Amino acid sequence: EDYAAARKIDPLVLTGGRLFPDMFPLNRQIHIATDQVKFCMARLSGTEAPKFDDKETSFDELQARIDKTIAYLQGFKPAQIDGTENKAIEVKPANGNPRNYQGMNYLFDSVYPNFFFHVTMAYAILRHNGVEVGKTDFLGDTERVKR
């Protein structure tokens, strides 16, 4: 957002930016990444995931969605998902056949790869559009990590 303001670029140009015409734009990458984690927790815990509008386009709206997702995750206690390693999970994609997993395989074979793919695409879209982010921005504050 600061990058767009400094260069007098409409922020929607960035949030609607894509790497290639047939790929999702930045805002949709954020929608999917947040959906991955909220649906994971809901499926593993046997609860209902909150509904998001999937209409967020501005940086403020996207940040609010991320904040809502984090707040949702923080509302869980470990006991709600403990022992779900072998739980049967069925994922019904809107445009495909249902996929069946066991809890741990769902997390490691579906959620993690999809989450990181879409976060990486968001990062790549920003870099492609000139935003000066780097590997440490993707990895987070490594100074806080105790070795």
C-alpha positions, 0 to 999 in steps of 0.5 A: 500500500505504501509502495502504491501511494509513493508511486501514485499507483491505484492500489487496486492495480496491485491487488488485482495484479497477476503474473499471467492472464490465466492466473488468479490476482493477488486478492484471490491468492489471499482469499485462497490462502486464508481459506486453506487454514480456516477450512483446515481447522474447521474440518479437523475440529468438526466445526463450521468455518466462518463464511467470508465474502471473497469480495475483498479487493483493497489492502485494508479489506485484505488485511481485515480478512487476514486478521479475521482468519488469525482471530478464528485460529486463535480461538481453538484449543489444541484439544480440539484437533488432538488425535485427528491424525487419522480422521476421515476428511473429505474435501469437495472442490467446487469444480472437481471430484471429492478428495478423501484424506486422513487428518495428517495427510490432509494437513501435509499433502493438501493444506500446507502445499496449497497455503504456501503456493498461494502465499508465494504467488502473492509474494511473486505478484508483488515482486513482479509489480516492483514492490521491494520485498525479499526472502526475509519478508516472506520468511518473517522476522528471523531475528525473533527466532531463537536458535 
